[in-house]
């Protein structure tokens, strides 16, 4: 989104997948939080990330009974293929929408 490529960063955040490889916090949420902090470090921790977490909790916490990876996939790894791609896309788009609200336009 910033017109930069950083393979090391991509490799580092891949550790967030599958709930930090443990079923804990959803990697889509933590990855989007990292994205917000890279793009707008001034507002990320005080405004952007809390707004994203509020949206994520309302959207997926209610739907799946929590926001951990284990809760989202219902303890069944087979649910990842059916749930995670759309969740990842929606979370990315919500993060972009939040950035847009703060004056960033990537289109």
Backbone as JSON, one array per atom type, in Angstrom:
{
  "sequence": "XXXXXXXXXXXXXXXXXXXXXXXXXXXXXXXXXXXXXXXXXXXXXXXXXXXXXXXXXXXXXXXXXXXXXXXXXXXXXXXXXXXXXXXXXXXXXXXXXXXXXXXXXXX",
  "N": [[0.82, -1.19, 0.0], [2.05, 1.17, 0.54], [3.74, 1.28, -1.51], [6.08, -0.07, -1.21], [8.33, -2.82, -0.79], [8.94, -5.49, 1.37], [10.35, -8.21, 2.13], [11.34, -9.47, 4.39], [9.76, -8.44, 6.45], [7.26, -9.44, 5.68], [7.77, -12.15, 6.0], [8.2, -12.15, 8.75], [5.67, -11.41, 9.86], [4.21, -13.58, 9.09], [4.31, -15.35, 11.09], [2.15, -14.78, 12.64], [0.02, -16.17, 11.73], [-2.56, -18.65, 12.12], [-3.36, -18.0, 14.71], [-1.03, -17.01, 16.08], [0.36, -19.3, 15.71], [-0.74, -20.94, 17.59], [-3.41, -20.92, 18.11], [-4.27, -18.76, 19.49], [-4.7, -15.27, 19.68], [-6.32, -13.92, 16.85], [-4.71, -14.0, 13.75], [-5.37, -12.38, 11.56], [-6.42, -10.11, 12.73], [-4.24, -9.21, 14.35], [-2.33, -8.89, 12.36], [-3.52, -6.88, 10.78], [-3.48, -4.84, 12.65], [-0.73, -4.43, 12.83], [-0.3, -3.48, 10.23], [-1.75, -1.04, 10.32], [-0.21, 0.33, 12.18], [2.23, 0.55, 10.85], [1.56, 2.22, 8.71], [0.37, 4.52, 9.85], [1.82, 5.48, 12.38], [1.52, 7.44, 14.33], [-1.2, 7.75, 15.01], [-2.04, 5.15, 15.36], [-1.96, 3.49, 17.78], [-3.53, 4.91, 19.59], [-5.95, 5.49, 18.33], [-6.6, 4.16, 15.76], [-6.09, 1.3, 15.94], [-7.58, 0.59, 18.3], [-10.15, 1.18, 17.27], [-10.31, -0.66, 15.16], [-10.17, -3.09, 16.62], [-12.52, -2.89, 18.11], [-14.46, -3.01, 16.05], [-13.81, -5.57, 15.02], [-14.31, -7.24, 17.21], [-17.05, -6.79, 17.59], [-18.01, -7.73, 15.15], [-16.91, -10.37, 14.67], [-16.53, -11.54, 17.19], [-19.06, -11.71, 18.3], [-20.26, -13.34, 16.39], [-18.78, -15.75, 16.44], [-18.37, -16.29, 19.1], [-16.14, -15.31, 20.35], [-12.83, -13.86, 19.87], [-10.5, -15.2, 19.48], [-8.31, -17.32, 17.61], [-8.89, -20.05, 17.98], [-11.55, -19.9, 18.87], [-12.81, -18.71, 16.68], [-12.47, -20.61, 14.65], [-13.79, -22.62, 15.82], [-12.48, -24.64, 17.17], [-11.85, -26.52, 15.27], [-9.68, -27.27, 12.86], [-10.31, -27.65, 10.2], [-12.22, -25.78, 9.63], [-10.88, -23.5, 8.96], [-10.42, -23.08, 6.2], [-12.94, -22.41, 5.29], [-13.72, -20.19, 6.78], [-11.61, -18.35, 7.31], [-10.4, -17.02, 4.93], [-12.38, -15.1, 4.03], [-12.7, -13.62, 6.38], [-10.13, -12.58, 6.73], [-9.95, -10.96, 4.44], [-12.11, -9.16, 4.92], [-11.21, -7.94, 7.27], [-8.85, -6.68, 6.43], [-9.97, -4.89, 4.57], [-11.54, -3.37, 6.31], [-9.54, -2.21, 7.89], [-8.3, -0.65, 5.9], [-10.44, 1.07, 5.4], [-10.63, 2.42, 7.84], [-8.16, 3.75, 7.8], [-8.64, 5.38, 5.58], [-10.6, 7.04, 6.67], [-8.97, 8.55, 8.25], [-7.6, 10.1, 6.52], [-5.99, 8.82, 4.63], [-5.55, 7.57, 1.36], [-5.61, 4.95, -0.78], [-6.37, 4.1, -3.25]],
  "CA": [[0.0, 0.0, 0.0], [2.95, 2.31, 0.56], [4.61, 1.18, -2.66], [7.35, -0.64, -0.77], [8.35, -4.27, -0.63], [9.82, -5.88, 2.46], [10.17, -9.65, 2.27], [11.62, -9.84, 5.78], [8.57, -8.11, 7.22], [6.23, -10.42, 5.32], [8.16, -13.39, 6.69], [8.01, -11.99, 10.21], [4.26, -11.42, 10.24], [3.61, -14.89, 8.82], [4.23, -16.01, 12.4], [0.86, -14.46, 13.24], [-0.98, -17.1, 11.22], [-3.1, -19.69, 13.0], [-3.38, -17.53, 16.09], [0.36, -17.05, 16.53], [0.69, -20.73, 15.63], [-1.18, -21.59, 18.82], [-4.84, -20.78, 18.28], [-4.57, -17.6, 20.33], [-5.24, -14.1, 18.98], [-6.47, -14.07, 15.4], [-3.64, -13.4, 12.95], [-5.91, -11.32, 10.71], [-6.52, -8.92, 13.58], [-2.91, -8.73, 14.71], [-1.69, -8.44, 11.12], [-4.09, -5.58, 10.42], [-2.96, -3.88, 13.62], [0.63, -4.12, 12.38], [-0.43, -2.64, 9.05], [-2.15, 0.3, 10.74], [0.93, 0.96, 12.86], [3.26, 0.89, 9.85], [1.1, 3.31, 7.87], [0.12, 5.73, 10.65], [2.28, 5.2, 13.75], [1.1, 8.49, 15.26], [-2.58, 7.51, 15.46], [-2.37, 3.72, 15.41], [-2.21, 2.93, 19.11], [-4.56, 5.64, 20.33], [-7.23, 5.59, 17.62], [-6.88, 3.21, 14.68], [-6.14, -0.09, 16.4], [-8.78, 0.38, 19.12], [-11.33, 1.17, 16.39], [-10.3, -1.95, 14.47], [-10.5, -4.13, 17.6], [-13.94, -2.75, 18.42], [-15.17, -3.56, 14.9], [-13.54, -7.0, 14.93], [-15.01, -7.88, 18.32], [-18.49, -6.73, 17.3], [-18.31, -8.52, 13.96], [-16.56, -11.79, 14.77], [-16.7, -12.01, 18.55], [-20.46, -12.09, 18.45], [-20.57, -14.43, 15.45], [-18.09, -17.0, 16.78], [-18.25, -16.46, 20.54], [-14.84, -14.82, 20.79], [-11.98, -13.42, 18.76], [-9.27, -16.0, 19.35], [-8.31, -18.24, 16.47], [-9.61, -21.27, 18.37], [-12.99, -19.62, 18.92], [-13.29, -18.43, 15.32], [-12.58, -21.86, 13.87], [-14.56, -23.57, 16.59], [-11.64, -25.76, 17.59], [-11.72, -27.47, 14.17], [-8.79, -26.68, 11.86], [-10.95, -27.73, 8.89], [-13.02, -24.57, 9.44], [-10.03, -22.4, 8.49], [-10.6, -22.82, 4.77], [-14.25, -21.82, 5.07], [-13.93, -18.95, 7.53], [-10.48, -17.41, 7.39], [-10.17, -16.12, 3.8], [-13.32, -13.97, 4.05], [-12.39, -12.85, 7.58], [-8.89, -11.85, 6.43], [-10.28, -9.9, 3.48], [-12.94, -8.15, 5.58], [-10.38, -7.22, 8.24], [-7.99, -5.82, 5.63], [-10.8, -3.8, 4.03], [-11.91, -2.49, 7.43], [-8.34, -1.43, 8.23], [-8.19, 0.38, 4.85], [-11.52, 2.04, 5.62], [-10.21, 3.24, 8.99], [-7.1, 4.64, 7.31], [-9.29, 6.37, 4.73], [-11.23, 8.01, 7.57], [-7.9, 9.38, 8.83], [-6.96, 10.87, 5.47], [-5.16, 8.02, 3.72], [-6.3, 7.04, 0.22], [-4.69, 4.07, -1.5], [-6.93, 3.64, -4.53]],
  "C": [[0.87, 1.26, 0.0], [3.9, 2.29, -0.63], [5.98, 0.63, -2.32], [7.22, -2.16, -0.68], [9.35, -4.61, 0.47], [9.57, -7.36, 2.76], [10.42, -10.11, 3.71], [10.42, -9.55, 6.67], [7.45, -9.1, 6.94], [6.53, -11.76, 6.01], [7.91, -13.31, 8.19], [6.54, -12.08, 10.59], [3.58, -12.74, 9.88], [3.53, -15.72, 10.11], [2.93, -15.73, 13.12], [-0.24, -15.42, 12.8], [-1.35, -18.15, 12.25], [-3.02, -19.28, 14.48], [-2.02, -17.59, 16.74], [0.8, -18.52, 16.67], [0.23, -21.51, 16.85], [-2.69, -21.54, 19.04], [-5.24, -19.59, 19.14], [-5.13, -16.47, 19.47], [-5.23, -14.29, 17.47], [-5.37, -13.32, 14.66], [-4.12, -12.31, 12.02], [-5.99, -10.01, 11.5], [-5.14, -8.37, 13.92], [-2.15, -8.23, 13.48], [-2.2, -7.08, 10.69], [-3.62, -4.5, 11.38], [-1.53, -3.47, 13.25], [0.6, -3.19, 11.18], [-0.79, -1.2, 9.43], [-0.98, 1.04, 11.39], [2.04, 1.34, 11.89], [2.84, 2.14, 9.08], [0.9, 4.61, 8.66], [0.52, 5.49, 12.11], [1.84, 6.25, 14.77], [-0.28, 8.19, 15.85], [-2.92, 6.05, 15.72], [-2.77, 3.25, 16.8], [-3.33, 3.63, 19.87], [-5.92, 5.62, 19.66], [-7.51, 4.41, 16.68], [-7.04, 1.78, 15.17], [-7.32, -0.31, 17.34], [-10.07, 0.35, 18.29], [-11.43, -0.16, 15.65], [-10.72, -3.08, 15.41], [-11.99, -4.08, 17.96], [-14.79, -3.35, 17.29], [-15.03, -5.09, 14.85], [-14.31, -7.77, 16.01], [-16.51, -7.91, 18.06], [-18.85, -7.66, 16.15], [-18.08, -10.01, 14.19], [-16.7, -12.35, 16.18], [-18.12, -12.48, 18.8], [-20.8, -13.31, 17.59], [-20.01, -15.77, 15.91], [-17.89, -17.22, 18.28], [-16.91, -16.06, 21.1], [-14.0, -14.44, 19.6], [-10.66, -14.17, 18.69], [-9.41, -16.89, 18.12], [-9.12, -19.49, 16.8], [-11.12, -21.06, 18.37], [-13.55, -19.42, 17.51], [-13.42, -19.72, 14.51], [-13.3, -22.95, 14.64], [-13.78, -24.8, 17.0], [-11.41, -26.8, 16.5], [-10.91, -26.82, 13.05], [-9.4, -26.72, 10.46], [-11.79, -26.49, 8.6], [-12.19, -23.4, 8.91], [-10.3, -22.07, 7.03], [-11.94, -22.16, 4.48], [-14.44, -20.47, 5.72], [-12.83, -17.92, 7.34], [-10.3, -16.51, 6.16], [-11.1, -14.9, 3.8], [-13.05, -13.05, 5.24], [-11.14, -12.0, 7.34], [-9.19, -10.68, 5.49], [-11.09, -8.79, 4.14], [-12.13, -7.31, 6.56], [-9.44, -6.26, 7.53], [-8.78, -4.62, 5.1], [-11.25, -2.84, 5.12], [-10.72, -1.63, 7.85], [-8.12, -0.33, 7.19], [-9.23, 1.47, 5.04], [-11.18, 2.98, 6.79], [-9.13, 4.22, 8.56], [-7.68, 5.75, 6.43], [-9.94, 7.46, 5.58], [-10.22, 8.96, 8.21], [-7.07, 10.06, 7.75], [-6.06, 10.14, 4.52], [-6.04, 7.48, 2.6], [-5.34, 6.25, -0.65], [-5.21, 3.62, -2.85], [-6.51, 4.49, -5.69]]
}
